Structure formats: C-alpha cells, structure tokens
Amino acid sequence: MKKVLIRNIGCLQTPVGSWSHKGSKQGMNEKFMNAAIAIEDGKITEITEDGKLPGAEEDFDEIIDAEGNLVTPGLVDGHTHLIFGGYRQHEIAMKLAGADYLDILRAGGGILDTVRKTREASFEELYAKAGAFLDEMLGFGVTTCEAKSGYGLDAENELKMLEVIRALGKEHAMDVVPTFMGAHATPPEYEGKEDEYIEMMCEELMPQVRDKGLAEFCDIFCEDSVFNAEQSRKYLMKAKEMGFALKIHADEIEAIGGSQLAGELGAASAEHLIAIEEDGMDSMAAGGTTAMLLPATSFYLDKTYAPAKRMIEKGIPVALASDFNPGSCPSLNLQFVINLGCLKYRMTPEEVLTAVTINPACACGRGDLVGTAEPGKQADLIIWDAPDFEMVCYRFGSNLAKHVIKKGELVK
C-alpha cells in the first residue's frame, strides 16, 4: 500500500463532517497551520500541524512539498451537462439581438439544437469530447463531478449518453456521478404532447435506466415552456418509486412550483433558483434540500443572481456549481464560480469553500467519501498557488490550482 506525505502546508482549510452544512455552519471551516497530511492507499490517515510530521519521512513512499501554500479538499462540481454533441456559439448573435433563453428554445434552437447534434454523435465521439472536458476540470481542481444526460431525449440516445457517463466514471481519474435527465425538454417528435412524453419517460425509459444501473439520480426541467409542476411531480414520484434520488431544475426563470416540489419530495438538490420565492425556500428548508446555485449561468445570460444569503439565513444548505453546458454556460471553470460566489452572492470565503466541497458532495451522495480533508476520507486535495482561500476568491481569470491530488496520486 503506497504511503504519501504532504508536508510544509502553510494552511490546510477544510469543512469537517460528512453532512450538509447550513445556516451558521455553512461558514465553519477548520484551519490547520504549518500542517502535514499522511495518506495510505488513497485515503487520509492523519493530519498534523505546528510543524509536526505524522511519522518519519523514510516511512513514506512519496513526499510532496506544499511549499507553504494553501491546501483544501478537491472541488466538487455538483451540476454539469457534460455530454453533448456540437457547440452553440452561433447563438451569441441571437442573444446580442435581444433573444433570451426561452426565445431561442421556442425557435427550435437551444437544447433542441444540441439534441440534434448529440443524436448524430457516436459513443466514441461523445466519450472523447467529454473525457477532454474532465481533463480540463481536473486541472482546475475539480476531483468529483455530477454529469447529466438530457440531450438525447429518446431511449437510444439517452442510454448512449448514460453509457458514456458510466464508462468515464470507470476509466477516468475523476469520480463521475450519473444523473438521468430525460425530461430536459420535449423533443420535436413529441411537440405539443408533453404529457405523452412524460408518460414514455416514466413507463419505458426510466425502467431501462434503473435495470441497467446507469444513474443514481433523476432530474427534470420544471420551467415555463418546458415541464410544469404537475408533470414534474409525476416524473419525480415515479423516479422515487424506482429508487432514484431526486434533483430538479427549478425557478430558473419563473417560480412555477419547482422549489416547493423539491422540498415536498425531499429532493437532494434543486438547481438554479434565480426566481425562488419565500414559500419555495421554506419548503426546501423543511425538506432538507440543497440549493445548487449556478452563478456562471447568471453571468453568461446576464440575469439576476439567486438569493444565496437569504437561503443561508433560512437554513438551506447552499452549493455552487458550474452548470457547464453548450448553451447557457459554456464554462467548466469552478474557480470562476468561486469568484462569483463572493462577488455576486456576497458569500464569505468560508461559506464558498463549503459550497464547492462538502455541500455538493452530500447532494451527490458522496459526502462520506469526499468534500472534506479528514482522516478516513478519500485523499482528493488541491495545493493552491496561494497562501489562503481569500486569495483564491480574490484572483479571477487565472488557474491557481498548482497541484491536484486524486486518491493520493498527483494528477497535476
């Protein structure tokens, strides 16, 4: 069993525990100064501070010198649309001319444009493209991510996307959490027949996803001009009956009941929440649902930002994620999301670190493995080119992840 020592850590900053942090605990981090970490067989075995080492240097197979820099847990991106064909750079001109997200969707573009290109792409093409995205994410310090289907919108192509996600999860260094999102939009062949499409998803496709073991979560886009609250309820209740954990895209543009539904059904997370209202927040707080906020999407679409601080006040665990996708957020840089968390949500650096580590880890069912730097946890760590996490929040546009360690192995 390989033994690794990370020494000369200026500051090790981490949340603690294997549960979602909410309210005042959202901003609680431990800080160990002049620290060292012992790793064995890919897991943290001991943390020391004040210059003390967890054993003699000759006891370790590899020694990594942090050179007095900050170390944190590896980042967890809890919301991505990683698998897709093509790109949508041509929509920039439409947006500059005044078209918004739903305008583009109603015109047959947006998600439906990506659906066409994803259906045309082979398994091998999607695998290679998404694998390169994972390489890039790993370089930014993301060591675990969630990935959704949702650009196939029929049995053949949704299953193809989920097979790609499963293969990447097995073969790439990144841990990838699979989410089935067949209800991302209504495909052209079901136009005007949304209820029939939901019925097909529930009775034909969802059982196949379950039987093949291709997803842990089910997600749906509950939004004006997409799927209403009752359609979303039917889909999510069927998913829960089949043993899936739940996620829901809710209140991104209009508050039509998605956040209330999330809390009522005990969803692991509700995504976006730009337009959420007080009753939706109350429902999520009561249901223990994490708010998966996506500030880079607000930035790219030039929209308002979700009320993150109000959610923290309400006792809702807040997580921040990239929403990487080809239309509304063509960026997988979670460090930029960290910057926006401070600048636009007015979250403290400690609240932000929790929001990109343990809270998304718990919302993805991985809180017992990753999201904190503690003995017993997987040794997923970042050595930053920074003395403290305030510097990571302060600098933007540069990649400050100097070294990335995944399961005790240097991957960058």
Secondary structure, DSSP 8 states (H G I E B T S, - for coil): --EEEEEEEEEEEE--SSS---GGGGG--EEEEEEEEEEETTEEEEEE-TT--SS-GGG-SEEEE-TT-EEEE-EEE--B----SS--TTHHHHHHTT--HHHHHHTT-THHHHHHHHHHS-HHHHHHHHHHHHHHHHHTTEEEEEEE--S--SHHHHHHHHHHHHHHHHHSSSEEEEEEEEETS--GGGTT-HHHHHHHIIIIIHHHHHHTT--SEEEEEESTTSB-HHHHHHHHHHHHHTT-EEEEEESSSS-SSHHHHHHHHT-SEEEE-TT--HHHHHHHHHHT-EEEE-HHHHHHHT-----HHHHHHTT--EEE---BBTTTB----HHHHHHHHHHTT---HHHHHHHTTHHHHHHTT-TTTSSS--TTSB--EEEESSSSHHHHHH--SS--EEEEEETTEE--
